[in-house]
């Protein structure tokens, strides 16, 4: 497993999802992945199915959020509902481009 804090430090936008960029497994992960692409954001994905220890950690750390989990600048932004809300209000792109 990659050290989670290093992963979040080295990548400004990280999407923890079921599946990966070439094959999202669930509809929520696929939708958030596509929203980030529509915003033309640079981001990486982490497949929670291939990293069950990270998946368990995320579920414990963010019990009210659903998969996928979006981190920006090392901070948790939210799950599907929050990301969708940010996209609809036009704030997602700005949030992910802020430094």
C-alpha positions in Angstrom: 0.0 0.0 0.0 1.2 3.4 -0.8 1.4 5.6 2.3 -1.9 7.5 2.3 -0.4 10.8 3.5 2.3 10.7 0.8 -0.4 10.0 -1.8 -2.5 12.9 -0.7 0.6 15.2 -0.4 1.9 14.4 -3.9 -1.4 14.7 -5.7 -3.6 17.7 -5.3 -6.9 16.0 -6.4 -7.4 12.4 -5.5 -10.6 10.4 -6.1 -10.9 7.2 -4.1 -13.4 5.1 -6.1 -14.6 1.6 -6.8 -12.8 0.6 -10.0 -10.3 2.8 -11.8 -10.2 5.4 -14.5 -10.4 2.8 -17.3 -13.3 0.9 -15.7 -15.3 2.5 -12.9 -17.2 -0.3 -11.1 -20.2 1.6 -9.6 -22.4 4.3 -10.9 -21.6 6.8 -8.2 -17.8 6.4 -8.8 -18.4 6.7 -12.5 -20.5 9.8 -12.2 -18.0 11.7 -10.0 -15.1 10.6 -12.3 -17.0 12.1 -15.2 -17.8 15.3 -13.3 -14.1 15.8 -12.6 -13.3 15.2 -16.3 -16.0 17.7 -17.4 -14.2 20.3 -15.2 -11.0 19.4 -17.0 -9.2 18.7 -13.7 -6.0 16.9 -13.2 -6.6 14.1 -10.7 -5.6 10.6 -9.9 -7.8 7.7 -8.9 -7.3 5.0 -6.2 -9.2 1.8 -6.6 -10.8 0.9 -3.3 -11.6 -2.6 -4.4 -7.9 -3.3 -5.0 -7.0 -1.5 -1.7 -9.5 -2.9 0.9 -7.5 -1.5 3.8 -7.9 2.1 2.4 -11.6 1.4 1.8 -12.1 0.3 5.5 -10.1 3.4 6.7 -12.3 5.7 4.6 -15.5 4.1 5.8 -14.4 4.6 9.4 -13.1 8.1 8.9 -16.0 9.4 6.8 -19.1 7.3 8.0 -21.7 9.7 6.6 -20.1 9.9 3.1 -20.6 7.4 0.3 -18.1 6.0 -2.1 -16.4 7.7 -3.9 -14.4 10.0 -1.6 -12.8 13.1 -3.0 -9.8 14.8 -1.5 -8.4 18.2 -2.6 -5.2 19.6 -1.3 -5.0 16.8 1.3 -8.4 17.5 2.7 -11.6 15.5 2.4 -14.2 17.3 0.3 -17.0 14.8 0.4 -18.6 11.8 -1.2 -21.0 11.6 -4.1 -23.7 13.9 -2.8 -21.3 16.7 -1.9 -19.3 16.5 -5.1 -22.5 16.6 -7.2 -23.7 19.6 -5.2 -20.4 21.4 -5.8 -20.6 20.6 -9.5 -24.1 21.9 -9.9 -23.3 25.2 -8.2 -20.1 25.6 -10.3 -17.8 25.4 -7.2 -16.1 22.1 -8.0 -13.7 23.4 -10.6 -12.8 26.5 -8.6 -12.2 24.3 -5.5 -9.9 22.0 -7.3 -7.9 24.7 -9.0 -7.4 26.8 -5.8 -4.0 26.5 -4.1 
